[in-house]
Amino acid sequence: MFLADVIGTVVSPIQHPVLDGERMLIVRPLTPDGRATGRTRIAIDRSQAGEGDRVLVVDEGNAGRQLLDAPDGPVKTVVVGVVDYIELDGRLAFDSRNSTGAE
């Protein structure tokens, strides 16, 4: 699992049947203190997230396929939750109610 910011959505006319009706998001992995890390990824949205949300992402094929109930589906990365706040070393490192993302 990793933290990420949602930076966009993906629209494609070509989809695998397992992905019919699923919304796909572009997510940028982050460290707990909010620094970008790693490469952006495309994730299936299971949490009603939107652009600008900080999210929790599962990035493991078996877990992703179980979440979609698709044992043979081409699934790896799934957004499983929207983050309200992050406390790091006793301080609030991220708060979704704050427009800048940190206190």
Backbone as JSON, one array per atom type, in Angstrom:
{
  "sequence": "MFLADVIGTVVSPIQHPVLDGERMLIVRPLTPDGRATGRTRIAIDRSQAGEGDRVLVVDEGNAGRQLLDAPDGPVKTVVVGVVDYIELDGRLAFDSRNSTGAE",
  "N": [[0.84, -1.18, 0.0], [0.32, 2.31, -0.56], [0.52, 5.9, -0.12], [-1.05, 8.48, -2.04], [-1.57, 11.23, -4.32], [-4.42, 12.15, -6.16], [-4.25, 12.98, -9.46], [-5.56, 13.18, -11.83], [-7.91, 11.85, -14.28], [-8.58, 8.9, -16.25], [-9.57, 8.28, -19.52], [-10.65, 5.93, -21.76], [-11.37, 4.38, -24.85], [-11.02, 1.72, -25.18], [-11.37, -1.17, -23.39], [-10.93, -3.78, -21.0], [-13.3, -6.37, -20.31], [-13.58, -6.72, -17.5], [-13.1, -4.22, -16.53], [-15.25, -2.69, -17.25], [-17.43, -0.07, -16.55], [-15.89, 0.78, -14.45], [-14.1, 3.4, -12.84], [-11.13, 5.07, -13.66], [-8.17, 6.38, -12.27], [-5.45, 8.73, -12.27], [-2.7, 8.47, -10.29], [-0.3, 9.9, -8.06], [2.35, 8.72, -6.3], [3.22, 9.33, -2.84], [5.35, 10.36, -0.1], [4.84, 9.95, 3.47], [5.04, 12.57, 4.47], [4.27, 14.1, 2.35], [5.86, 14.48, 0.07], [6.5, 13.98, -3.38], [7.06, 10.76, -4.79], [8.47, 8.09, -6.61], [6.85, 6.66, -9.55], [4.07, 7.89, -11.48], [0.84, 6.31, -11.55], [-1.84, 4.33, -12.92], [-4.93, 3.81, -11.46], [-7.67, 1.84, -10.36], [-10.7, 3.16, -9.22], [-12.16, 2.72, -6.15], [-13.2, 4.18, -4.13], [-14.6, 6.49, -4.49], [-13.02, 8.72, -5.04], [-11.54, 11.86, -6.07], [-10.01, 14.26, -8.33], [-7.3, 15.88, -6.8], [-7.66, 14.76, -4.3], [-6.16, 13.1, -1.5], [-5.1, 9.81, -1.25], [-5.36, 6.29, -0.3], [-3.7, 3.55, -1.59], [-3.84, 0.31, -2.95], [-1.42, -1.79, -4.25], [-1.04, -4.35, -5.52], [-1.43, -7.25, -7.28], [-3.04, -9.62, -6.56], [-4.56, -8.74, -4.32], [-5.9, -6.58, -5.51], [-7.41, -7.89, -7.51], [-9.06, -9.44, -5.87], [-10.54, -7.42, -4.58], [-12.07, -6.51, -6.73], [-13.41, -8.75, -7.34], [-12.51, -10.42, -9.43], [-10.96, -12.91, -10.49], [-9.29, -13.51, -12.68], [-8.75, -11.11, -13.82], [-7.17, -8.2, -15.36], [-5.83, -6.64, -13.17], [-4.21, -4.52, -10.87], [-3.62, -2.14, -9.39], [-5.41, -0.31, -7.06], [-7.5, 2.22, -5.78], [-8.32, 2.49, -2.48], [-9.22, 4.05, -0.38], [-10.01, 7.36, 0.85], [-7.97, 9.8, 2.27], [-8.28, 11.44, 5.33], [-6.69, 12.76, 7.28], [-3.2, 12.97, 8.2], [-1.07, 12.03, 10.7], [2.13, 12.63, 11.8], [4.98, 11.86, 13.54], [3.88, 13.02, 15.86], [2.75, 15.38, 14.97], [0.43, 17.15, 12.86], [0.61, 16.26, 9.66], [-0.82, 16.29, 7.32], [-3.97, 17.53, 6.41], [-7.11, 17.16, 5.23], [-9.04, 19.14, 5.27], [-7.71, 21.47, 5.12], [-6.68, 23.69, 2.71], [-4.04, 23.81, 1.72], [-2.98, 21.43, 2.41], [-1.33, 20.91, 4.58], [-0.62, 21.69, 8.02]],
  "CA": [[0.0, 0.0, 0.0], [1.03, 3.58, -0.52], [-0.25, 7.13, -0.19], [-0.91, 9.15, -3.33], [-2.5, 12.29, -4.69], [-5.1, 11.94, -7.43], [-3.9, 14.13, -10.31], [-6.38, 13.19, -13.03], [-8.68, 10.65, -14.62], [-8.22, 8.27, -17.52], [-10.7, 7.91, -20.37], [-10.16, 5.1, -22.85], [-12.45, 3.66, -25.53], [-10.69, 0.3, -25.2], [-11.31, -1.68, -22.03], [-11.16, -5.19, -20.72], [-14.63, -6.5, -19.7], [-13.51, -6.58, -16.04], [-13.03, -2.8, -16.22], [-16.49, -2.0, -17.65], [-18.09, 0.65, -15.48], [-14.92, 1.2, -13.42], [-13.44, 4.68, -13.07], [-9.68, 4.96, -13.5], [-7.55, 7.62, -11.84], [-4.0, 8.85, -12.31], [-2.26, 8.76, -8.93], [1.12, 10.18, -7.88], [2.76, 8.26, -4.96], [3.79, 10.33, -1.93], [5.84, 9.97, 1.22], [3.87, 10.41, 4.47], [5.09, 14.02, 4.66], [3.71, 14.77, 1.18], [6.78, 14.63, -1.06], [6.28, 13.02, -4.47], [8.05, 9.7, -4.85], [8.09, 7.05, -7.56], [6.21, 6.99, -10.83], [2.61, 7.94, -11.46], [0.21, 5.05, -11.92], [-3.27, 4.34, -13.16], [-5.56, 2.97, -10.45], [-9.13, 1.72, -10.38], [-11.24, 3.89, -8.07], [-13.17, 2.05, -5.36], [-13.47, 4.99, -2.95], [-15.25, 7.74, -4.9], [-12.03, 9.79, -4.95], [-11.51, 12.78, -7.19], [-8.78, 15.0, -8.51], [-6.92, 16.67, -5.64], [-7.76, 13.98, -3.07], [-5.06, 12.23, -1.06], [-5.74, 8.49, -1.17], [-4.61, 5.09, 0.05], [-3.72, 2.73, -2.79], [-3.32, -1.06, -2.92], [-0.66, -1.98, -5.49], [-0.67, -5.76, -5.54], [-2.41, -7.89, -8.14], [-3.99, -10.51, -5.91], [-5.48, -7.92, -3.53], [-6.73, -5.83, -6.45], [-8.38, -8.8, -8.12], [-10.04, -9.79, -4.85], [-11.42, -6.27, -4.39], [-12.99, -6.42, -7.86], [-13.99, -10.08, -7.55], [-12.13, -10.77, -10.8], [-9.77, -13.74, -10.3], [-8.42, -13.53, -13.85], [-8.75, -9.77, -14.41], [-5.9, -7.47, -15.43], [-5.97, -5.64, -12.11], [-3.12, -4.47, -9.92], [-3.6, -0.95, -8.56], [-6.78, 0.09, -6.72], [-7.68, 3.21, -4.72], [-9.22, 1.86, -1.51], [-9.7, 4.99, 0.62], [-9.63, 8.77, 0.82], [-7.31, 10.13, 3.53], [-8.75, 12.66, 5.99], [-5.54, 13.45, 7.83], [-2.02, 12.15, 8.5], [-0.28, 12.49, 11.84], [3.49, 12.13, 11.64], [5.84, 12.3, 14.64], [3.14, 13.84, 16.8], [2.21, 16.61, 14.39], [-0.46, 16.95, 11.74], [1.35, 16.45, 8.42], [-1.79, 16.53, 6.26], [-5.37, 17.65, 6.83], [-7.89, 17.39, 4.0], [-9.84, 20.35, 5.43], [-6.82, 22.59, 4.89], [-6.46, 23.73, 1.26], [-2.64, 23.62, 1.37], [-2.63, 20.05, 2.7], [-0.53, 20.77, 5.81], [-0.88, 22.74, 9.0]],
  "C": [[0.88, 1.23, 0.0], [0.03, 4.73, -0.53], [-0.03, 7.76, -1.55], [-1.88, 10.32, -3.42], [-3.12, 11.91, -6.03], [-4.84, 13.18, -8.28], [-4.7, 14.16, -11.6], [-7.17, 11.91, -13.19], [-8.24, 10.14, -15.97], [-9.51, 7.92, -18.25], [-10.13, 7.13, -21.55], [-11.33, 4.39, -23.51], [-12.22, 2.15, -25.54], [-10.54, -0.18, -23.76], [-11.5, -3.18, -22.01], [-12.53, -5.3, -20.06], [-14.64, -6.33, -18.18], [-13.56, -5.1, -15.65], [-14.27, -2.02, -16.64], [-17.14, -1.35, -16.44], [-17.16, 1.12, -14.37], [-14.3, 2.53, -13.82], [-11.96, 4.51, -12.8], [-9.1, 6.34, -13.23], [-6.04, 7.57, -12.05], [-3.58, 9.26, -10.91], [-0.74, 8.94, -8.89], [1.51, 9.75, -6.47], [3.45, 9.37, -4.17], [4.41, 9.67, -0.71], [4.8, 10.45, 2.23], [3.89, 11.93, 4.71], [4.71, 14.8, 3.41], [4.64, 14.98, 0.01], [6.5, 13.56, -2.11], [7.41, 12.01, -4.51], [7.58, 8.66, -5.87], [7.39, 7.59, -8.79], [4.69, 7.04, -10.68], [2.07, 6.62, -11.98], [-1.25, 5.28, -12.24], [-3.89, 3.35, -12.18], [-7.07, 2.96, -10.65], [-9.65, 2.35, -9.1], [-12.35, 3.09, -7.4], [-13.58, 2.89, -4.15], [-14.16, 6.32, -3.26], [-14.3, 8.94, -4.76], [-12.13, 10.68, -6.19], [-10.19, 13.5, -7.26], [-8.53, 15.91, -7.32], [-7.02, 15.93, -4.32], [-6.46, 13.25, -2.78], [-5.7, 10.88, -0.74], [-4.78, 7.41, -0.71], [-4.81, 4.11, -1.1], [-3.13, 1.34, -2.51], [-2.64, -1.28, -4.27], [-0.13, -3.41, -5.55], [-1.78, -6.5, -6.26], [-3.45, -8.74, -7.46], [-5.02, -9.72, -5.1], [-6.42, -7.15, -4.43], [-7.8, -6.7, -7.1], [-9.45, -9.24, -7.12], [-11.03, -8.65, -4.61], [-12.45, -6.15, -5.5], [-13.71, -7.73, -8.13], [-13.77, -10.54, -8.98], [-10.86, -11.6, -10.76], [-8.8, -13.74, -11.47], [-8.28, -12.15, -14.49], [-7.38, -9.13, -14.41], [-5.89, -6.31, -14.44], [-4.75, -5.7, -11.2], [-3.28, -3.34, -8.92], [-5.02, -0.43, -8.34], [-6.75, 1.12, -5.59], [-8.72, 2.65, -3.75], [-9.72, 2.83, -0.43], [-9.21, 6.4, 0.39], [-9.1, 9.12, 2.21], [-7.85, 11.45, 4.07], [-7.6, 13.46, 6.57], [-4.42, 12.44, 8.08], [-1.29, 12.8, 9.66], [1.09, 11.82, 11.74], [4.37, 12.72, 12.73], [5.13, 13.29, 15.56], [2.59, 15.15, 16.26], [1.33, 16.26, 13.2], [0.28, 17.28, 10.46], [0.44, 16.73, 7.24], [-3.18, 16.58, 6.87], [-6.18, 18.02, 5.61], [-8.75, 18.65, 4.08], [-9.03, 21.61, 5.15], [-6.44, 22.6, 3.41], [-5.01, 23.51, 0.85], [-2.19, 22.19, 1.65], [-1.8, 19.84, 3.95], [-0.87, 21.91, 6.75], [0.33, 23.58, 9.2]]
}
